[in-house]
């Protein structure tokens, strides 16, 4: 097995086990057996289960922040940018459903330093999204009668619970769900006379 494949195999095995049986109840032995590698090979890339848990979060956070930055950089009408971001975060969350499952069920188990880093990186994403909502409010297209934090929480509560109810084998595709959730959100936040 090539060296990069060892790291990938270990991470995939950890993700599968963490998402199905939980982080706390998964042993390093189970991970290496599932990955088909030795403990020594695993420890060459990951010093601990915490490293594996953080690597799962890092992948998800890096992808979604990069996508957010790309969408914002492309520009356009603020409300269209907000919509594109909403669709993207739902689609990428569905693509990374096992990662999301682990993220929301096990984040509190990270070491304090890693927990702080994940929190800080989530805050960067949140602040950039909040700036879009603020821009829409300044333009008069997004309602101001509800606190901005409530508007944002309204959308992300749906995203955070995707791993609890969305099934790729269900009747709606990820794009259908993403567009439906984005439409519902935009209808709830835009000024009525639009």
LINQUILIN-V25696 format. One record per helix or strand of 3 or more residues. SS is the DSSP state (hx for helix, st for strand). FROM is the first residue (numbers start at 1). LEN is the number of residues. Records with the same first field share a line. If there is no record, write none. Layout:
BEGIN
SS: FROM-LEN  FROM-LEN
END
This chain:
BEGIN
hx: 3-19  28-8  39-7  49-26  78-18  97-13  112-27  148-13  162-4  174-16
END
